[in-house]
């Protein structure tokens, strides 16, 4: 009888302790605020992780106009801000889209292969460098150099007008450019340099002209790859990423594609 009473008493103490532990844990649970999200963004966490944190935490967000503007100015994406509004209103936020599997050659915290990928249908498609050459035309007191690719159209075709690429190089090292179809030959070209020379001087320029570059948004991820997206939808035509450092054609690497 005494043993049974002691056992019941022990069980009561255990249950009471567990109840107190659970209550204490719930009371100490973190409450997310706008400042918390800004801190997570500054730490470099992805949108999917931040949204998951919002959905699994207690929240006390400021969803006033100024509060949302403050989040936007701090660099939070529209998807995260939508999750903030939904959490405040009690509406379940839509599940974040699963990130596509990283290309095997670029897994880890840094790239292991210097190349450019096109994200198509949730899969990474590696672009192959195109065969390129430099041609220089010299006339009386002037010259013009062009980067030339064989064929009037690239073999790799893209239908998305705002394609997403992942590049081992930043937009200043490998700018996205529009290629001009050759007028007399089966090729595509890009003016890369030129100038004039006189008996007592002259001018020479070299590099990709600003008028040939496509404005892009670029953000470097944890793997060391730059996510590159055109700011505006691309028109039908021929395009390429041209490596500009080193030699005339950036060590001969040009990654071309066409928009249909």
PATIBA-869680 format. One line per 8 residues: for each residue y, x, z negated of N, C-alpha, C. Coordinates in Angstrom, 2 decimals. Layout:
Y,X,Z,Y,X,Z,Y,X,Z | ...
This chain:
-1.20,0.83,0.00,0.00,0.00,0.00,1.25,0.87,0.00 | 1.23,1.89,-0.88,2.39,2.79,-0.94,2.56,3.51,0.38 | 1.41,3.91,0.98,1.48,4.61,2.27,2.07,3.74,3.35 | 1.71,2.46,3.36,2.24,1.53,4.37,3.73,1.36,4.20 | 4.20,1.24,2.92,5.63,1.09,2.68,6.40,2.33,3.15 | 5.85,3.49,2.88,6.51,4.73,3.29,6.58,4.83,4.82 | 5.49,4.38,5.48,5.47,4.43,6.93,6.53,3.49,7.52 | 6.62,2.25,6.94,7.62,1.31,7.44,9.02,1.84,7.20
9.21,2.44,6.04,10.53,2.99,5.71,10.91,4.11,6.69 | 9.91,4.95,7.03,10.16,6.05,7.98,10.53,5.51,9.36 | 9.80,4.47,9.79,10.08,3.87,11.09,11.49,3.29,11.14 | 11.88,2.63,10.03,13.22,2.05,9.96,14.28,3.15,10.10 | 14.07,4.27,9.44,15.03,5.38,9.52,15.11,5.95,10.92 | 13.95,6.07,11.59,13.93,6.60,12.95,14.68,5.68,13.90 | 14.40,4.36,13.81,15.07,3.39,14.68,16.57,3.40,14.44 | 16.97,3.46,13.15,18.39,3.49,12.82,19.07,4.73,13.38
18.38,5.87,13.30,18.94,7.12,13.81,19.12,7.06,15.32 | 18.12,6.52,16.02,18.22,6.40,17.48,19.35,5.48,17.88 | 19.49,4.37,17.12,20.56,3.42,17.43,21.92,4.07,17.25 | 22.09,4.81,16.17,23.37,5.50,15.93,23.64,6.55,16.98 | 22.57,7.28,17.41,22.74,8.31,18.43,23.19,7.70,19.74 | 22.55,6.56,20.12,22.91,5.90,21.38,24.33,5.38,21.34 | 24.71,4.75,20.23,26.06,4.22,20.09,27.09,5.32,20.15 | 26.77,6.47,19.49,27.69,7.60,19.52,27.85,8.14,20.93
26.72,8.21,21.70,26.77,8.73,23.07,27.62,7.84,23.95 | 27.45,6.51,23.79,28.23,5.58,24.61,29.70,5.67,24.28 | 29.99,5.83,22.97,31.39,5.91,22.56,32.04,7.17,23.11 | 31.24,8.25,23.21,31.80,9.53,23.66,31.78,9.69,25.17 | 31.32,8.66,25.90,31.22,8.78,27.36,32.60,8.99,27.96 | 32.66,9.88,28.94,33.92,10.22,29.58,34.50,9.02,30.33 | 35.81,8.89,30.27,36.51,7.83,31.01,37.31,8.51,32.11 | 37.02,8.16,33.37,37.71,8.78,34.51,39.09,8.17,34.69
40.05,9.03,34.98,41.42,8.60,35.29,41.84,9.23,36.61 | 43.04,8.89,37.05,43.57,9.49,38.27,43.63,11.01,38.16 | 44.02,11.49,36.99,44.11,12.94,36.78,42.73,13.58,36.87 | 41.69,12.87,36.42,40.33,13.40,36.51,39.93,13.62,37.96 | 40.28,12.65,38.81,39.92,12.76,40.24,40.66,13.91,40.90 | 41.93,14.09,40.54,42.70,15.21,41.10,42.07,16.54,40.70 | 41.60,16.62,39.46,40.95,17.85,38.99,39.65,18.10,39.75 | 38.87,17.03,39.99,37.62,17.19,40.74,37.90,17.65,42.17
38.96,17.10,42.78,39.33,17.50,44.14,39.74,18.97,44.18 | 40.55,19.39,43.22,41.00,20.78,43.18,39.83,21.74,42.96 | 38.78,21.25,42.29,37.60,22.08,42.05,36.74,22.23,43.30 | 37.08,21.49,44.36,36.37,21.63,45.62,35.17,20.73,45.78 | 35.03,19.71,44.93,33.89,18.80,45.05,34.05,17.89,46.26 | 32.94,17.54,46.88,32.97,16.71,48.08,33.26,15.25,47.74 | 33.64,14.49,48.78,33.92,13.07,48.58,32.71,12.32,48.03 | 31.52,12.63,48.55,30.32,11.91,48.12,30.05,12.13,46.63
30.29,13.35,46.14,30.08,13.63,44.72,31.11,12.90,43.86 | 32.38,12.91,44.31,33.43,12.23,43.55,33.17,10.73,43.49 | 32.75,10.14,44.61,32.46,8.70,44.64,31.28,8.38,43.73 | 30.25,9.23,43.73,29.11,9.02,42.84,29.55,9.08,41.38 | 30.45,9.99,41.08,30.98,10.11,39.71,31.73,8.84,39.32 | 32.52,8.30,40.24,33.26,7.06,39.97,32.31,5.92,39.67 | 31.25,5.81,40.47,30.32,4.70,40.34,29.47,4.78,39.08 | 29.30,5.98,38.52,28.42,6.16,37.37,29.18,6.37,36.06
30.51,6.22,36.08,31.32,6.50,34.90,32.19,5.31,34.51 | 32.63,5.32,33.24,33.67,4.40,32.84,34.99,4.86,33.45 | 35.81,3.92,33.87,37.04,4.29,34.58,38.24,3.57,33.99 | 39.37,4.22,34.13,40.65,3.62,33.75,41.70,4.15,34.73 | 41.64,3.59,35.95,42.48,4.11,37.02,43.82,3.37,37.08 | 44.81,4.10,37.54,46.10,3.51,37.87,46.08,3.18,39.36 | 45.93,1.89,39.68,45.83,1.49,41.09,47.13,0.85,41.57 | 48.22,1.13,40.89,49.52,0.68,41.38,49.87,1.41,42.66
50.88,0.95,43.35,51.29,1.59,44.60,51.57,3.08,44.39 | 52.33,3.39,43.33,52.65,4.78,43.06,51.41,5.58,42.67 | 50.49,4.93,41.94,49.27,5.62,41.56,48.43,6.01,42.76 | 48.30,5.09,43.72,47.51,5.38,44.91,48.21,6.42,45.79 | 49.54,6.33,45.88,50.29,7.33,46.65,50.10,8.71,46.04 | 50.08,8.76,44.71,49.87,10.04,44.03,48.52,10.64,44.35 | 47.47,9.79,44.43,46.13,10.28,44.80,46.12,10.79,46.23 | 46.78,10.06,47.14,46.82,10.48,48.54,47.55,11.81,48.69
48.68,11.95,47.99,49.45,13.20,48.06,48.67,14.36,47.47 | 47.74,14.07,46.56,46.92,15.12,45.95,45.74,15.52,46.82 | 45.60,14.86,47.98,44.55,15.26,48.91,43.29,14.43,48.86 | 43.27,13.36,48.05,42.08,12.50,47.98,41.95,11.70,49.27 | 40.72,11.56,49.77,40.49,10.85,51.03,40.59,9.34,50.85 | 40.70,8.62,51.97,40.76,7.16,51.92,39.49,6.57,51.31 | 38.33,7.22,51.57,37.07,6.72,51.03,37.06,6.78,49.50 | 37.59,7.88,48.95,37.64,8.01,47.49,38.63,7.01,46.90
39.80,6.86,47.55,40.80,5.92,47.05,40.26,4.49,47.10 | 39.50,4.16,48.13,38.88,2.84,48.22,37.92,2.63,47.05 | 37.14,3.67,46.71,36.22,3.57,45.59,36.98,3.37,44.28 | 38.16,3.99,44.17,39.01,3.81,42.98,39.45,2.36,42.86 | 39.94,1.79,43.96,40.41,0.40,43.95,39.25,-0.55,43.63 | 38.10,-0.31,44.24,36.93,-1.17,44.00,36.45,-1.08,42.56 | 36.49,0.13,41.99,36.06,0.30,40.60,37.00,-0.43,39.66 | 38.28,-0.38,39.95,39.28,-1.05,39.09,39.15,-2.56,39.17
38.79,-3.08,40.39,38.70,-4.52,40.57,37.33,-5.06,40.22 | 36.38,-4.14,39.94,35.04,-4.58,39.59,34.15,-4.78,40.78 | 34.63,-4.44,41.99,33.83,-4.56,43.20,33.06,-3.28,43.43 | 31.80,-3.39,43.72,30.99,-2.19,43.93,31.45,-1.46,45.16 | 31.64,-0.17,45.05,32.06,0.63,46.19,30.89,0.80,47.13 | 31.15,0.81,48.45,30.06,1.01,49.40,29.45,2.38,49.22 | 28.15,2.54,49.40,27.52,3.85,49.20,28.07,4.87,50.17 | 28.29,6.08,49.67,28.81,7.13,50.53,27.77,7.52,51.56
28.26,7.79,52.77,27.34,8.18,53.83,26.71,9.52,53.48 | 25.42,9.60,53.66,24.71,10.83,53.34,25.13,11.94,54.29 | 25.39,13.11,53.75,25.80,14.23,54.59,24.62,14.70,55.42 | 24.85,15.01,56.68,23.75,15.50,57.51,23.24,16.84,57.02 | 21.99,17.08,57.27,21.40,18.34,56.83,22.12,19.52,57.45 | 22.36,20.54,56.65,23.06,21.71,57.15,22.23,22.42,58.19 | 22.89,23.00,59.22,22.12,23.78,60.18,21.43,24.93,59.49 | 20.19,25.18,59.86,19.39,26.19,59.17,20.05,27.55,59.20
20.71,27.86,60.31,21.32,29.18,60.44,22.55,29.32,59.58 | 23.08,28.19,59.06,24.30,28.27,58.28,24.10,27.76,56.87 | 22.87,27.69,56.39,22.60,27.20,55.05,23.10,28.19,54.02 | 23.35,27.72,52.80,23.82,28.59,51.75,25.33,28.54,51.62 | 25.89,29.50,50.95,27.32,29.49,50.70,28.11,30.22,51.77 | 27.45,30.81,52.73,28.15,31.50,53.82,27.31,31.41,55.08 | 27.97,31.49,56.20,27.24,31.40,57.45,26.41,32.65,57.67 | 25.25,32.47,58.26,24.40,33.61,58.59,24.36,33.83,60.10
25.05,32.95,60.84,25.09,33.08,62.29,26.46,32.66,62.78 | 27.09,33.51,63.56,28.42,33.20,64.06,28.29,32.37,65.33 | 28.55,31.08,65.19,28.42,30.18,66.33,29.23,28.92,66.05 | 29.10,27.93,66.93,29.80,26.66,66.79,28.78,25.54,66.98 | 28.84,24.53,66.10,27.94,23.39,66.18,28.73,22.12,66.48 | 28.12,21.22,67.23,28.65,19.88,67.45,27.83,18.92,66.61 | 28.51,18.11,65.78,27.81,17.13,64.96,27.63,15.86,65.79 | 26.40,15.61,66.24,26.12,14.47,67.12,24.99,13.65,66.54
25.26,12.38,66.23,24.22,11.51,65.70,23.63,12.00,64.40 | 24.45,12.64,63.55,23.97,13.14,62.27,23.20,14.44,62.37 | 23.15,15.05,63.55,22.44,16.31,63.73,23.39,17.37,64.29 | 23.11,18.62,63.92,23.91,19.73,64.40,23.31,20.26,65.71 | 24.14,20.29,66.74,23.72,20.84,68.03,24.50,22.14,68.26 | 23.77,23.24,68.37,24.42,24.54,68.55,24.90,24.69,69.98 | 26.17,25.05,70.14,26.72,25.31,71.47,26.36,26.72,71.90 | 26.04,26.85,73.17,25.71,28.17,73.72,26.94,28.79,74.38
27.18,30.09,74.17,28.33,30.73,74.82,28.21,30.65,76.33 | 29.32,30.38,76.99,29.33,30.28,78.44,29.57,31.65,79.05 | 29.10,31.83,80.28,29.37,33.06,81.02,30.83,33.04,81.45 | 31.57,34.06,81.07,33.00,34.09,81.36,33.40,35.45,81.92 | 34.55,35.47,82.56,35.08,36.72,83.11,36.60,36.65,83.09 | 37.22,37.80,83.20,38.68,37.87,83.28,39.08,38.26,84.69 | 39.99,37.52,85.27,40.49,37.83,86.61,41.99,38.03,86.54 | 42.45,39.11,87.17,43.88,39.42,87.19,44.37,39.46,88.62
45.39,38.68,88.91,46.01,38.66,90.23,47.36,39.36,90.15 | 47.53,40.34,91.01,48.76,41.13,91.01,49.51,40.89,92.31 | 50.75,40.51,92.17,51.62,40.35,93.33,52.85,41.23,93.16 | 53.74,41.16,94.06,54.92,42.03,94.02,55.73,41.77,92.77 | 55.77,42.73,91.85,56.53,42.68,90.61,55.99,41.67,89.58 | 54.79,41.15,89.73,54.26,40.22,88.73,52.74,40.26,88.72 | 52.15,39.77,87.65,50.70,39.68,87.54,50.32,38.48,86.67 | 49.10,37.99,86.84,48.61,36.85,86.07,47.14,37.05,85.79
46.75,36.87,84.51,45.36,37.01,84.11,44.81,35.65,83.68 | 43.57,35.37,84.09,42.94,34.11,83.75,41.54,34.34,83.22 | 41.17,33.52,82.23,39.79,33.47,81.76,39.06,32.47,82.65 | 37.95,32.88,83.26,37.28,32.05,84.25,35.85,31.75,83.82 | 35.46,30.47,83.88,34.09,30.04,83.60,33.48,29.51,84.89 | 32.21,29.80,85.10,31.52,29.34,86.30,31.29,27.83,86.24 | 31.43,27.16,87.37,31.18,25.73,87.46,32.41,24.92,87.10 | 32.60,23.80,87.80,33.76,22.97,87.54,33.55,22.09,86.30
32.29,21.98,85.85,32.00,21.19,84.66,31.05,21.95,83.73 | 31.27,21.78,82.43,30.36,22.38,81.44,29.04,21.63,81.45 | 27.96,22.33,81.14,26.67,21.67,81.08,26.57,20.73,79.89 | 27.19,21.10,78.77,27.11,20.26,77.57,28.18,19.19,77.64 | 27.77,17.91,77.58,28.68,16.79,77.71,28.78,16.01,76.40 | 29.96,15.51,76.10,30.23,14.76,74.88,30.89,13.44,75.25 | 30.46,12.36,74.64,31.05,11.05,74.92,32.07,10.64,73.87 | 31.95,11.17,72.65,32.89,10.85,71.58,34.24,11.49,71.88
35.29,10.69,71.85,36.63,11.21,72.17,37.24,12.01,71.01 | 36.69,11.87,69.80,37.12,12.68,68.66,35.89,13.35,68.06 | 35.29,14.27,68.79,34.06,14.91,68.32,34.32,15.79,67.10 | 33.27,15.98,66.29,33.35,16.82,65.10,32.54,18.09,65.36 | 33.16,19.22,65.11,32.51,20.51,65.30,32.53,21.28,63.98 | 31.56,22.16,63.82,31.54,23.09,62.69,31.52,24.49,63.27 | 32.56,25.26,62.94,32.75,26.56,63.56,32.73,27.67,62.52 | 32.16,28.81,62.90,32.18,29.98,62.03,33.56,30.63,62.00
34.44,30.20,62.91,35.79,30.77,63.00,36.83,29.69,62.77 | 37.96,30.11,62.19,39.06,29.19,61.98,39.76,28.87,63.29 | 40.61,27.84,63.30,41.27,27.42,64.54,42.21,28.46,65.12 | 42.67,29.41,64.32,43.51,30.47,64.87,42.68,31.55,65.54 | 41.42,31.71,65.10,40.54,32.72,65.70,39.85,32.18,66.95 | 39.49,30.89,66.91,38.81,30.27,68.04,39.47,28.92,68.33 | 40.65,28.93,68.95,41.34,27.67,69.21,40.59,26.81,70.22 | 40.76,25.50,70.08,40.22,24.57,71.05,41.24,24.42,72.18
40.80,24.62,73.42,41.71,24.59,74.55,41.17,23.66,75.63 | 42.05,23.23,76.51,41.63,22.46,77.67,41.58,23.39,78.87 | 40.45,23.38,79.57,40.28,24.22,80.76,40.77,23.49,82.00 | 41.28,24.25,82.94,41.78,23.69,84.19,40.75,23.93,85.30 | 40.33,22.86,85.99,39.39,23.05,87.11,40.00,23.94,88.18 | 39.18,24.84,88.74,39.68,25.71,89.80,40.05,24.91,91.04 | 41.11,25.34,91.71,41.58,24.61,92.90,40.81,25.01,94.15 | 40.37,26.27,94.22,39.69,26.75,95.43,38.25,27.16,95.19
37.83,27.27,93.95,36.49,27.77,93.67,35.78,26.84,92.69 | 34.47,27.01,92.61,33.64,26.22,91.69,33.71,26.85,90.31 | 34.84,26.65,89.62,35.02,27.27,88.32,36.05,26.49,87.50 | 36.22,26.96,86.28,37.27,26.46,85.38,38.02,27.67,84.87 | 39.33,27.52,84.64,40.09,28.68,84.23,41.12,28.34,83.16 | 41.58,29.40,82.51,42.59,29.30,81.46,43.50,30.51,81.57 | 44.79,30.25,81.74,45.73,31.37,81.81,45.77,32.06,80.47 | 45.55,33.38,80.49,45.43,34.12,79.24,46.45,35.23,79.12
47.21,35.48,80.19,48.22,36.53,80.12,48.95,36.67,81.45 | 50.06,37.34,81.43,50.82,37.55,82.65,52.17,38.18,82.33 | 52.90,38.43,83.35,54.22,39.00,83.16,54.81,39.52,84.45 | 55.91,40.19,84.31,56.60,40.77,85.47,56.97,42.20,85.14 | 57.11,42.98,86.16,57.50,44.37,85.94,58.50,44.78,87.02 | 59.47,45.49,86.56,60.55,45.95,87.43,60.61,47.48,87.36 | 61.35,48.08,88.23,61.42,49.55,88.21,61.87,50.12,86.87 | 62.68,49.35,86.15,63.19,49.87,84.88,62.76,49.03,83.68
61.63,48.31,83.79,61.15,47.52,82.66,60.50,46.23,83.12 | 60.16,45.39,82.16,59.52,44.13,82.47,58.97,43.49,81.20 | 58.30,42.36,81.36,57.72,41.65,80.22,56.26,41.35,80.49 | 55.47,41.40,79.42,54.06,41.08,79.50,53.69,40.22,78.30 | 52.83,39.24,78.51,52.35,38.41,77.41,50.83,38.29,77.52 | 50.18,38.10,76.37,48.74,37.96,76.39,48.30,37.04,75.26 | 47.33,36.19,75.53,46.81,35.26,74.54,46.83,33.83,75.06 | 46.26,32.93,74.26,46.21,31.52,74.65,47.58,30.90,74.45
48.08,30.26,75.49,49.39,29.63,75.42,49.33,28.38,74.53 | 50.44,28.09,73.85,50.48,26.94,72.95,50.27,25.64,73.71 | 50.72,25.56,74.95,50.56,24.32,75.72,49.12,24.05,76.12 | 48.27,25.06,76.03,46.85,24.87,76.37,45.99,24.56,75.15 | 46.56,24.71,73.96,45.79,24.47,72.74,45.76,22.99,72.39 | 44.65,22.56,71.79,44.51,21.20,71.28,44.72,21.23,69.77 | 45.62,20.38,69.29,45.86,20.31,67.84,44.62,19.75,67.14 | 44.22,20.41,66.07,43.01,20.00,65.35,43.27,19.96,63.85
42.43,19.19,63.16,42.35,19.26,61.71,41.17,20.16,61.37 | 41.35,21.07,60.44,40.27,22.02,60.10,40.21,22.19,58.59 | 39.00,22.16,58.06,38.78,22.34,56.63,37.51,23.16,56.42 | 37.62,24.21,55.62,36.49,25.10,55.38,35.63,24.54,54.26 | 34.29,24.51,54.48,33.40,23.96,53.46,32.72,25.08,52.68 | 31.82,24.68,51.76,31.20,25.65,50.86,30.29,26.62,51.59 | 29.84,26.26,52.80,28.97,27.15,53.56,29.75,28.22,54.32 | 31.06,28.09,54.33,31.88,29.03,55.08,32.16,28.56,56.49
31.77,27.32,56.82,32.02,26.76,58.14,33.30,25.93,58.13 | 34.01,25.95,59.26,35.20,25.13,59.40,34.83,23.82,60.11 | 35.13,22.71,59.46,34.96,21.41,60.11,36.19,21.17,60.97 | 36.00,21.09,62.29,37.12,21.01,63.24,37.06,19.67,63.97 | 38.16,18.92,63.91,38.24,17.63,64.58,39.58,17.52,65.29 | 39.61,17.10,66.56,40.89,16.92,67.25,41.76,15.90,66.53 | 43.05,16.18,66.44,43.97,15.23,65.80,44.09,13.94,66.60 | 44.04,14.05,67.91,44.15,12.90,68.80,42.90,12.82,69.68
42.52,11.61,70.11,41.36,11.48,71.00,41.51,12.34,72.25 | 40.46,13.01,72.64,40.49,13.87,73.82,40.35,13.03,75.09 | 41.09,13.41,76.10,40.97,12.76,77.40,39.76,13.33,78.13 | 39.28,12.59,79.11,38.17,13.10,79.92,38.59,14.43,80.56 | 37.72,15.41,80.50,38.04,16.71,81.05,37.15,17.79,80.48 | 37.56,19.03,80.71,36.78,20.20,80.30,37.51,20.96,79.19 | 36.74,21.35,78.17,37.32,21.99,77.00,36.47,23.19,76.59 | 37.03,24.01,75.70,36.29,25.17,75.20,36.93,25.71,73.94
36.10,26.33,73.10,36.58,27.14,71.99,36.58,28.59,72.48 | 37.73,29.23,72.42,37.87,30.59,72.95,38.18,31.54,71.81 | 37.33,32.53,71.61,37.60,33.53,70.58,38.71,34.45,71.05 | 39.77,34.54,70.25,40.96,35.26,70.70,41.11,36.65,70.12 | 40.29,37.00,69.12,40.47,38.33,68.51,39.67,39.38,69.27 | 40.01,40.64,69.01,39.25,41.73,69.63,39.71,42.00,71.05 | 38.86,41.65,72.03,39.15,41.97,73.42,39.79,40.78,74.12 | 39.93,40.91,75.42,40.62,39.89,76.20,40.01,38.52,76.04
38.71,38.42,76.08,38.04,37.12,75.97,37.34,36.98,74.62 | 37.90,37.63,73.58,37.31,37.49,72.25,35.87,37.94,72.22 | 35.59,39.15,72.72,34.23,39.70,72.77,33.35,38.91,73.74 | 33.98,38.18,74.66,33.23,37.48,75.71,32.65,36.15,75.28 | 33.01,35.63,74.10,32.42,34.38,73.62,33.36,33.21,73.89 | 32.86,32.27,74.68,33.57,31.03,74.97,32.55,29.90,74.87 | 32.83,28.91,74.04,31.92,27.78,73.83,32.52,26.55,74.50 | 31.94,26.16,75.63,32.54,25.09,76.44,31.81,23.77,76.30
32.50,22.68,76.58,31.91,21.35,76.62,32.83,20.45,77.44 | 32.30,19.32,77.85,33.10,18.38,78.63,33.11,17.00,78.00 | 34.19,16.28,78.19,34.32,14.91,77.72,34.21,13.99,78.93 | 33.26,13.06,78.90,33.07,12.11,80.02,33.85,10.82,79.76
